[in-house]
Amino acid sequence: MDEMRKIVAGYATIGQGAGPMIVTERAGLFRKYGLDVATRLMEGGKGVARGLMAGEIQLGNLAAPALLKAGAVEGTDLVFLTGGINQQFLMSRAGIKSREQLAGGRVGLVGDGSVNDVFAYFAADKLEEQGVRGIRLVPIPSRGREVLNHLVRGDLEAAVITPPEAIDAKRAGCHFLIDFADYGLNYALGGIAVRRSFMDDNPETVRKFVRAYVEGMHRYRTDRDFTVQVQQDYSGISDRSIAEETYDLTQPGMPRVPYPVIPALATALKVMARKTPACAKADAHQFVDDRIIRELDEAGFIDSLYGR
């Protein structure tokens, strides 16, 4: 038997976005294709981007903003090979049940250029277009659980939240006002990334990784019990019902064929140009290399997973 190729794959957070990659690892699918993959939690999307550039990790799962900014500002050679999960919602505090009630309200903005901020600016623009005036983007000190706490305390009228925190928010009386999937931004703003230089030097390793990941996404989409258990394990969710609701909320928005979505990346660049002018000059195509996913699609590999 050939020796397993050892690589390290990083992921940004313990939220639902890394789910398909962790499912792929826990299901033994990387090993099935000859890879010994160690997954490593990094310090957010910026940490994944830095790790890729430094060679600390060889592939990474992250949301788009950190990769786009690194490419637009620093000229890095990072590209998305696949799409992934990035299910985000604008949620309101208890007592606010409609978008119209947000007029003059406060929406949380972390201010670190993360995907949460991209969605906050995007939501403010859309609400303005719909006649909801006076939205104020106000700074909040952190993400994740702290965002939820600010919302529940009533420090904000709305905030961008991702599962599983979104499930806790719902149970605390908060309301879903915008599902960014309605704008094609659910799985399109995250996925598996690599340096072009690493891909050029190790094409077969990258091909095996993507092949395993695609099969892992199939396992995620079709094996609820296994996926929920993995989500509990790596996210530290003690309440299984929260992991179940997270799965049920995110699974329908996952693509069978996880292409990177160039129009969605272009939308992110447009929003990011507010704070990072270099993004206005960047072309979303430069951040995508979908050759491998296209090969798998056109060869019928993905259809074969689903019995077609």
C-alpha positions in Angstrom: 0.0 0.0 0.0 1.3 3.5 -0.9 2.3 5.7 2.0 -0.3 8.3 3.1 0.5 11.9 2.1 0.5 14.0 5.3 -1.0 17.4 5.1 -2.5 20.0 7.4 -5.9 21.6 6.7 -7.0 24.6 8.7 -10.4 26.0 9.5 -11.5 29.3 10.7 -14.0 28.7 13.5 -15.9 25.9 15.3 -19.2 27.0 13.7 -21.1 25.2 11.0 -18.9 26.4 8.1 -16.2 23.8 8.8 -18.8 21.0 9.0 -18.2 19.4 5.7 -14.4 19.3 6.1 -14.7 17.8 9.6 -17.3 15.3 8.4 -14.9 14.3 5.6 -12.1 13.7 8.2 -14.2 11.9 10.7 -15.7 9.6 8.0 -12.2 8.5 7.0 -12.7 9.9 3.4 -9.3 11.6 3.3 -7.6 8.4 4.1 -9.8 6.6 1.5 -8.0 8.7 -1.1 -4.5 8.3 0.3 -4.3 11.4 2.5 -3.4 11.7 6.2 -5.1 15.0 6.9 -4.7 16.7 10.3 -7.4 19.5 10.8 -6.4 22.5 12.8 -8.5 25.3 14.2 -6.9 28.7 13.2 -7.6 32.2 14.4 -10.5 33.1 12.1 -10.4 33.6 8.4 -7.3 35.8 8.6 -5.5 33.0 10.5 -6.4 30.5 7.7 -5.1 32.9 5.1 -1.9 33.6 7.0 -1.4 29.9 7.6 -1.7 29.1 3.9 0.7 31.8 2.9 3.3 30.7 5.6 3.0 27.0 4.6 1.8 26.2 8.1 -1.3 24.6 6.5 -1.6 23.4 2.9 -5.4 23.7 2.5 -7.9 25.7 4.4 -11.7 26.2 5.0 -12.6 29.8 5.4 -15.2 32.5 4.5 -14.3 34.8 1.5 -13.4 38.2 3.0 -10.0 37.3 4.4 -9.0 35.6 1.2 -10.3 38.4 -1.0 -8.6 41.1 1.0 -5.3 39.2 1.0 -5.4 38.9 -2.7 -6.7 42.4 -3.4 -4.3 44.2 -1.1 -1.2 41.9 -0.9 -1.4 40.2 -4.2 -1.5 36.7 -2.7 -2.1 33.6 -4.9 -4.9 32.2 -2.7 -7.9 30.7 -4.6 -11.1 28.9 -3.8 -11.3 25.4 -5.1 -14.9 24.7 -3.9 -17.8 26.4 -2.2 -19.0 25.3 1.2 -21.5 26.3 3.9 -21.9 29.9 5.1 -25.5 30.1 6.4 -25.9 33.6 7.9 -29.0 35.5 9.0 -29.9 39.0 10.1 -31.7 38.4 13.4 -33.6 40.9 15.4 -34.0 41.2 19.2 -37.3 40.1 20.9 -40.1 42.4 20.0 -39.0 43.2 16.5 -40.7 40.9 14.0 -40.4 42.8 10.7 -37.8 44.6 8.7 -39.8 47.8 8.8 -39.4 47.9 12.6 -35.7 48.3 12.1 -36.0 51.9 10.9 -33.6 54.0 12.9 -32.3 50.9 14.6 -28.8 49.7 15.6 -27.2 46.8 13.7 -24.0 45.3 15.1 -20.7 45.7 13.2 -17.6 43.9 14.5 -15.4 46.1 12.4 -12.7 43.5 11.6 -13.6 43.0 8.0 -15.0 39.5 8.6 -17.9 37.9 6.8 -20.2 39.2 9.5 -19.3 42.7 8.6 -19.8 42.1 4.9 -23.3 40.8 5.6 -24.0 43.7 7.9 -23.2 46.3 5.2 -25.0 44.2 2.6 -28.1 44.1 4.9 -28.0 47.8 5.6 -27.9 48.5 1.8 -30.8 46.2 1.1 -32.9 47.6 3.9 -32.3 51.1 2.6 -33.4 50.0 -0.9 -36.6 48.7 0.7 -37.3 52.0 2.4 -36.1 51.1 5.9 -34.3 54.3 6.7 -31.9 55.4 9.4 -30.1 52.0 10.0 -27.1 52.6 12.3 -24.2 50.3 12.1 -22.7 50.3 15.7 -19.5 48.7 16.9 -19.6 45.6 19.0 -16.5 44.1 20.6 -16.6 40.5 19.3 -18.3 37.8 17.4 -20.2 34.6 18.0 -21.6 34.2 21.5 -20.9 37.9 22.4 -23.0 39.0 19.4 -25.9 36.9 20.7 -25.5 38.3 24.2 -25.7 41.9 22.9 -28.8 41.0 20.9 -30.6 39.3 23.8 -29.8 42.2 26.2 -31.3 44.6 23.7 -28.1 46.5 23.1 -28.9 46.1 19.3 -32.0 45.9 17.2 -30.4 43.3 14.9 -27.2 41.5 14.2 -25.7 39.0 11.8 -25.7 35.5 13.4 -24.7 32.1 12.1 -25.8 28.7 13.5 -25.6 27.3 16.1 -25.8 30.7 17.8 -28.8 31.5 15.6 -30.7 28.6 17.2 -30.0 30.0 20.7 -31.1 33.4 19.5 -34.4 32.0 18.2 -35.0 30.2 21.5 -34.3 33.5 23.3 -37.2 35.2 21.4 -35.1 36.7 18.5 -36.5 36.6 14.9 -35.1 35.8 11.5 -35.4 38.9 9.3 -33.0 38.2 6.4 -31.8 34.8 5.2 -28.7 35.7 3.1 -29.3 32.5 1.1 -32.2 34.4 -0.6 -29.4 36.5 -2.3 -27.3 33.5 -3.3 -24.9 34.1 -0.4 -25.4 31.0 1.7 -22.6 28.6 0.5 -21.0 31.0 -2.0 -18.9 33.0 0.5 -16.8 30.2 1.9 -15.1 27.0 0.9 -11.8 25.2 0.5 -8.8 27.3 -0.5 -5.2 26.7 -1.5 -2.2 28.6 -2.8 -1.9 28.3 -6.6 1.8 27.6 -6.1 1.0 24.6 -3.8 -1.5 23.3 -6.3 0.9 23.6 -9.2 3.5 21.7 -7.2 1.1 19.1 -5.8 -1.7 18.7 -8.3 -2.6 15.1 -7.3 -2.7 15.8 -3.6 -5.1 18.7 -4.2 -7.2 16.6 -6.5 -7.5 13.9 -3.9 -8.4 16.4 -1.2 -11.2 17.9 -3.3 -12.5 14.5 -4.3 -12.7 13.5 -0.6 -14.3 16.8 0.4 -17.0 16.4 -2.3 -17.7 12.9 -1.0 -17.7 14.4 2.5 -20.3 16.9 1.5 -22.5 14.1 0.2 -22.1 12.3 3.6 -23.0 15.6 5.3 -26.1 16.1 3.2 -27.4 12.5 3.4 -26.4 11.2 6.9 -28.1 13.4 9.5 -27.3 11.3 12.5 -23.5 11.1 11.7 -23.3 14.8 10.9 -25.1 15.9 14.0 -22.8 13.8 16.1 -19.7 15.3 14.4 -21.1 18.8 14.8 -21.6 18.2 18.5 -18.1 16.8 19.0 -16.0 19.4 17.2 -18.2 22.4 18.2 -18.6 21.4 21.8 -22.4 21.6 21.6 -23.8 19.8 24.7 -27.5 20.1 23.6 -28.1 17.6 20.8 -31.3 19.4 19.8 -29.2 22.5 18.9 -26.9 20.5 16.7 -30.0 18.9 15.1 -31.6 22.3 14.4 -28.3 23.6 13.0 -28.2 20.7 10.6 -31.8 21.1 9.5 -31.3 24.8 9.0 -28.1 24.5 6.9 -28.5 21.3 5.0 -31.1 22.5 2.4 -28.8 25.3 1.4 -25.8 23.1 0.6 -25.1 22.5 -3.1 -24.8 19.0 -4.5 -21.9 20.3 -6.6 -20.0 22.9 -4.6 -18.7 25.2 -7.2 -17.2 28.5 -6.0 -19.8 31.2 -7.0 -18.1 34.1 -8.8 -21.1 36.5 -8.7 -21.3 36.1 -4.9 -17.5 36.8 -4.5 -18.0 39.9 -6.7 -20.8 41.1 -4.4 -18.4 40.6 -1.4 -15.7 42.6 -3.2 -18.2 45.4 -3.9 -19.2 45.6 -0.3 -15.6 45.4 1.0 -14.5 48.2 -1.3 -16.2 50.6 1.3 -13.3 50.0 3.7 -10.7 48.5 1.3 -10.5 50.5 -1.9 -8.2 47.9 -3.5 -11.2 45.5 -3.6 -13.0 47.8 -6.1 -10.2 47.0 -8.7 -10.1 43.2 -8.1 -11.8 40.7 -10.4 -13.6 37.9 -8.6 -12.4 35.4 -11.2 -8.8 35.7 -10.0 -9.8 34.1 -6.7 -11.3 30.9 -8.1 -9.8 27.8 -9.6 -12.7 25.4 -10.2 -10.9 22.9 -12.6 -11.0 20.0 -10.2 -14.6 20.4 -9.1 -15.5 20.8 -12.8 -13.7 17.6 -13.7 -15.5 15.6 -11.0 -18.8 17.1 -12.1 -18.4 16.4 -15.8 -17.0 12.9 -15.2 -20.2 11.9 -13.4 -18.4 11.3 -10.0 -20.8 13.5 -8.0 -23.9 12.1 -9.7 -22.6 8.6 -8.9 -22.6 9.5 -5.2 -26.3 10.3 -5.3 -27.1 7.2 -7.3 -27.7 9.0 -10.6 
